[in-house]
């Protein structure tokens, strides 16, 4: 029977080297806060409790995450990792295992955490370590001649021999909670930093005959912490590289794996091609055979099979049907649904509208709050005038309508089935089915009129 699991995530620091007033753990990696990455990974362990220690920024961190399932504990003064754990004592279950994680170490994989928790027990402390070629700044793992862990010595407190050790402490531990509660009472700040080091409990465990066992992550990048914008940018690239490799392994064609940004969940069908510098935010689904041209941005949208997005297309909270052709330079805004074989061309904006199968809006048009039927042709420069300055109104364009260029449809208005609208018209009333409607002033020629000329400078 597995032991109850407490997850404690330390996230109270300011992050001075970030040069930002925002708490460090709220800086974003791949579109979501650093802390959320750790919460998501640890959540896959199905912990009994998740406790987050916050500090700098006051309530900014719990308000940003906004999840009542977590227990939030404030660390008013940041006096070290041991001090942070002290703040959680009243929230911890007295039995089971406490897994200590960090809100600024976002890439630790769930399998690594599962292995670490599995080796811990009522009288075993699991410690995640790794060997680094350059261990500067990290606490070193000091072992006895038989290979058993004796203690951890922080870099600033280490002597020359200890600093030559390459095995370092990642800070991630799975600790038997009943022992942790006792060890926290005995921590002191008698060290170079004048802080309460959580790492001191390793020596306490050895003295109490609690076995210290180690495990290691598969990748060095899993233990990378973020303390500066430079490190944040480096970890962002590492993260995006891993996503790119996963997509490639699934059969997605990436024209340049180094130039893609996934800031959420991207699900791709077969034979999907993604050109360079595309951004995917939130939940995005691309169907079989979808082609995404260069520099597209797709946010919380579904793109059905066979659709082609030309370069510089933006999709935001919308759905496209089969075999659409959209772009270049199209913007499809929230609430829009495009059915099959819809063409949306350059510099067209569609918002909160439904466009039925076979319709075309190819040039320089705005369609907002509209219902567009089948096989409709919308001429260049057409707009739906949906806002009267206070309220939005809807335009209905029925099947087989042809709308001439430079037309304004002033909502609320209905263009009936099969109607034709003459170019340059302003339509303010419903039009009859199958008829030509137009609205133009009489063309006049003013003879003798002269263009104004620039006045000579004095």
Buried (B, 14 or more C-beta within 10 A) or exposed (E): EEBBBBBBBBBBBBBEEBEEEBBBBBBBBBBBBBBBBBBEBBBEBEBBBBBBBBBBBEEBBBEBBEEEEBBBBBBEEBBBBBBBBBBBBEBBBEEBBBBBBBBBBBBBBEEBBEBBBEBBBEEBBBBBBBEBEEBEEBBBBBBEEEEEBEBBBBBEBBEEEBBEBEBBBBBBBBBBBBBBBEBBEEBEBEBEEEBBBBBBBBBBBBEEEBBBBBBBBEBEBBBBBBBBBEBBEBBBEBBBBBBBEEBEEEEBEBBEBEBBBBBBEBEBBEBBBBBBBBBBBBBBBBBBBBBBBBBBBBBBBBBBBBBBBBBBBBBBBBBBBBBBBBBBBBBBBEBBBBBBBBBBBBBBBBBBBBBBBBBBBBBBBBBBBBBBBBBBBBBBBBBBBBEEEEEEBBBBBBBBBBBBBBBBBBBBBBBBBBBBBBBBBBBEEEBEEEEEBBBEEEEEEEEEEEEEEEEEEE
